[in-house]
Amino acid sequence: MTITQSSRAWTVTISSLSGLPMLSCSACPVPAPVGSAVVRAVRRHLVHHLMECQVPEHLRTCQCRDRSCVWHRRQGPCAGRLRLVLIRADGGRTWHLADSFDACAAAIPHCATVPEPPLRIAATPGAEAPVVADLAEEPLEWFEAQW
Protein backbone atom coordinates (compact mmCIF):
# COMPACT_ATOMS: atom_id res chain seq x y z
CA MET A 1 0.00 0.00 0.00
CA THR A 2 1.35 3.44 -0.96
CA ILE A 3 0.43 6.52 1.02
CA THR A 4 0.56 9.86 -0.79
CA GLN A 5 2.01 12.68 1.25
CA SER A 6 -0.11 15.81 0.89
CA SER A 7 2.20 18.06 2.89
CA ARG A 8 3.91 20.62 0.73
CA ALA A 9 5.93 22.61 3.25
CA TRP A 10 9.68 23.03 3.48
CA THR A 11 11.82 25.25 5.66
CA VAL A 12 15.39 26.24 4.86
CA THR A 13 17.52 28.04 7.42
CA ILE A 14 20.75 29.85 6.62
CA SER A 15 23.46 29.47 9.24
CA SER A 16 27.17 30.06 9.33
CA LEU A 17 29.79 27.63 10.52
CA SER A 18 33.33 28.94 10.45
CA GLY A 19 32.18 31.91 8.38
CA LEU A 20 30.85 29.70 5.55
CA PRO A 21 27.10 29.87 4.83
CA MET A 22 25.25 26.57 5.26
CA LEU A 23 21.68 25.60 4.37
CA SER A 24 19.73 23.43 6.79
CA CYS A 25 16.56 22.04 5.24
CA SER A 26 13.58 20.47 7.01
CA ALA A 27 13.52 17.71 4.38
CA CYS A 28 17.25 17.02 4.00
CA PRO A 29 19.37 14.96 6.39
CA VAL A 30 22.60 16.99 6.19
CA PRO A 31 23.26 20.76 6.00
CA ALA A 32 24.77 21.86 2.69
CA PRO A 33 27.41 24.53 2.11
CA VAL A 34 26.58 27.28 -0.39
CA GLY A 35 28.55 29.91 -2.28
CA SER A 36 28.02 33.65 -2.30
CA ALA A 37 24.51 33.64 -3.85
CA VAL A 38 22.87 32.33 -0.69
CA VAL A 39 19.29 33.51 -1.24
CA ARG A 40 19.31 32.19 -4.81
CA ALA A 41 20.58 28.82 -3.50
CA VAL A 42 17.80 28.73 -0.89
CA ARG A 43 15.11 29.38 -3.48
CA ARG A 44 16.51 26.86 -5.94
CA HIS A 45 16.71 24.28 -3.15
CA LEU A 46 13.02 24.86 -2.36
CA VAL A 47 12.10 24.52 -6.05
CA HIS A 48 13.89 21.18 -6.15
CA HIS A 49 11.67 19.85 -3.34
CA LEU A 50 8.57 21.31 -4.95
CA MET A 51 9.29 19.59 -8.26
CA GLU A 52 9.89 16.28 -6.48
CA CYS A 53 6.59 16.53 -4.60
CA GLN A 54 3.92 16.41 -7.28
CA VAL A 55 0.71 16.36 -5.21
CA PRO A 56 -2.63 16.92 -6.99
CA GLU A 57 -4.46 20.04 -5.84
CA HIS A 58 -7.37 18.11 -4.27
CA LEU A 59 -4.94 16.41 -1.84
CA ARG A 60 -3.21 19.61 -0.63
CA THR A 61 -3.92 21.28 2.70
CA CYS A 62 -3.11 24.64 4.27
CA GLN A 63 0.26 24.09 5.93
CA CYS A 64 -0.09 27.24 7.98
CA ARG A 65 -3.29 25.89 9.53
CA ASP A 66 -1.69 22.48 10.08
CA ARG A 67 0.96 24.29 12.16
CA SER A 68 -1.69 26.15 14.21
CA CYS A 69 -1.07 29.35 12.21
CA VAL A 70 2.30 29.98 13.88
CA TRP A 71 3.50 32.07 10.91
CA HIS A 72 1.06 34.90 11.69
CA ARG A 73 -1.15 36.45 14.34
CA ARG A 74 -4.77 35.32 14.43
CA GLN A 75 -6.80 37.19 11.85
CA GLY A 76 -10.03 35.22 11.77
CA PRO A 77 -10.87 31.90 10.16
CA CYS A 78 -8.55 30.22 7.69
CA ALA A 79 -10.34 30.60 4.39
CA GLY A 80 -10.01 31.21 0.70
CA ARG A 81 -8.21 29.57 -2.13
CA LEU A 82 -5.16 27.43 -1.47
CA ARG A 83 -1.99 29.07 -2.81
CA LEU A 84 1.71 28.33 -2.88
CA VAL A 85 3.56 30.93 -0.81
CA LEU A 86 7.18 31.84 -0.19
CA ILE A 87 7.81 33.26 3.28
CA ARG A 88 10.93 35.16 4.32
CA ALA A 89 11.36 35.11 8.12
CA ASP A 90 13.99 35.95 10.74
CA GLY A 91 15.46 38.79 8.71
CA GLY A 92 15.97 36.53 5.69
CA ARG A 93 17.68 33.70 7.58
CA THR A 94 14.66 31.36 7.39
CA TRP A 95 12.59 30.63 4.29
CA HIS A 96 9.39 28.59 4.01
CA LEU A 97 7.70 27.32 0.87
CA ALA A 98 4.23 25.99 1.62
CA ASP A 99 0.58 25.79 0.68
CA SER A 100 -1.54 28.37 2.47
CA PHE A 101 -5.09 29.71 2.35
CA ASP A 102 -5.57 33.28 1.06
CA ALA A 103 -6.54 34.51 4.54
CA CYS A 104 -3.37 33.09 6.10
CA ALA A 105 -1.16 34.36 3.26
CA ALA A 106 -2.52 37.88 3.69
CA ALA A 107 -1.68 37.77 7.42
CA ILE A 108 1.86 36.35 7.14
CA PRO A 109 4.60 39.00 7.23
CA HIS A 110 7.06 38.94 4.29
CA CYS A 111 4.99 36.50 2.24
CA ALA A 112 4.70 36.24 -1.55
CA THR A 113 2.38 34.09 -3.64
CA VAL A 114 4.37 32.17 -6.23
CA PRO A 115 3.15 30.37 -9.35
CA GLU A 116 2.48 26.65 -9.26
CA PRO A 117 4.76 24.49 -11.40
CA PRO A 118 3.06 22.33 -14.00
CA LEU A 119 2.34 18.75 -12.98
CA ARG A 120 4.92 16.35 -14.31
CA ILE A 121 3.90 15.00 -17.69
CA ALA A 122 5.48 11.96 -19.32
CA ALA A 123 8.18 13.23 -21.64
CA THR A 124 7.76 12.60 -25.32
CA PRO A 125 10.78 12.53 -27.59
CA GLY A 126 11.48 15.96 -29.05
CA ALA A 127 9.02 17.69 -26.71
CA GLU A 128 10.04 20.88 -25.00
CA ALA A 129 10.43 20.72 -21.20
CA PRO A 130 7.75 22.64 -19.28
CA VAL A 131 8.76 26.04 -17.98
CA VAL A 132 8.98 26.18 -14.19
CA ALA A 133 8.76 29.36 -12.15
CA ASP A 134 12.22 30.34 -11.02
CA LEU A 135 11.97 31.16 -7.33
CA ALA A 136 15.56 32.36 -7.58
CA GLU A 137 14.12 35.59 -8.97
CA GLU A 138 12.55 38.12 -6.64
CA PRO A 139 8.74 37.71 -6.47
CA LEU A 140 6.82 40.53 -8.11
CA GLU A 141 4.90 41.34 -4.95
CA TRP A 142 5.62 40.68 -1.29
CA PHE A 143 2.62 40.93 1.02
CA GLU A 144 3.14 42.78 4.25
CA ALA A 145 0.68 41.71 6.95
CA GLN A 146 -1.35 44.49 8.52
CA TRP A 147 -0.98 44.07 12.29
N, C-alpha and C positions, 0 to 999 in steps of 0.2 A: 504494500500500500504506500502510495506517495502522498505526502502532505504538501500543499502549496503554501509558501510563506507569503502572506499579504502585507507584511510590514516593509514599507519603503521609507526607512529613516536611517541616516548615517551621520555620525559626528566625527569630525576631524579636528584635532587640537594641535596647534603649533607650539613646540617647546624648543628649548635650546640646551643641548648638552655640549659642554666644552666650546661654546660659541658657535656650534654648527646647528642650523635649524633642522628639526626632526618633525615628522608628521606621525601622530598617533591616531589611529582610526578605530572606531567602535567595531568594525567588521574584520579588521586585520590582526593577525596574531603578534606581529613584530613592528615596532616603530621604524619608519623609513627616513633616511637622510634626504634632504632636498638641496638644490642649488640656490641661486640668488632670487629666482622668480617664485617665491614661496606661495603667494596667493594663487598664482596660475597653477602651480602644482597641486594645491589643495582642491581647486575646482575641477581639474582634470581627474584627480583621484576619485572625487565624488561622481563624476560622469561615468567612470569605469564601473563603479558599483551599480549605478542606475541602469546601464546597458546590460549588465549581467542579470539584473532582476526584472525580468519582463513579466509583470503581473497585470492581468486584465483589469480594466477600470472597475468592474463590478465586484472585484475582490479586495479593493483598496479601502483603507480606513484612515481617519484623521489621526495622525501620529501625535499631534499636539494633545488631542483629547485623551489618547491612550496613555499619555504621560501626565495626566491630571492638569493639563494646561500650564505646565511649569515655565513655558517660554514667554508667558505674558501674564499681566494682571487680569483678573476676572472682568469680563465685559458684557456678560449676558450669556445666553445659550450658544453652544457651538452650532453653527448653521451655515447653510449656503452650499455652493458647489465645491467639490474637492479639487484642490490645485496642488501643483508641485511648487514648493517654495525653497528658496535659499536664504538662510539666516546667518547673519554675521554677528557674533556675540563676543563678549569679553575684549572689547577693543580690537577685534579682528584676529584674536588668537584662537577662537573656536568657531567652527562653521558647521551648520546642520543643513542637510538636504532631506526634505521629508514631504509627505502628503499632509495637507492641512485644509480645513474648511475656510471659506472666505472670511467668516467672522473672526476666526483665530488669526488668520494671516494679517488682517487689518489691525489687530491688537498687538502683534509681535514687533518689538522695536528692531530696526535694521533688517527688514524682511523684503525680499523681492520674489514676485511670481516669475517662474521660468517656464519656457515651453517644454511640453512633453516630447520625448523622443518617439519616433515611430516604432510600432511593435516590430519585432524581428520577423522578417519574411524570408522564406527559403530563397537562397540566391540562385539566380538563373544565369547560365553562362552568357557573358557579354552585357549583363545588366549593370546599371550604374548603382553604386552603393547609396543607401538613403542618407540624406543630410541630417546630421544630429546637431542640436543646439550646442554651441561651444560655451560652456559655463566659464571658460577661462577669460571670456570677455566680460566687461562690466555690464550688469543688467541695465536696461534702459531706465527703469524706475525702481527706486528703493522706497518702500513704505515706511513711514515713521509713525509709530503708534501715538495716538493722542491720549495722554495720561491725565 
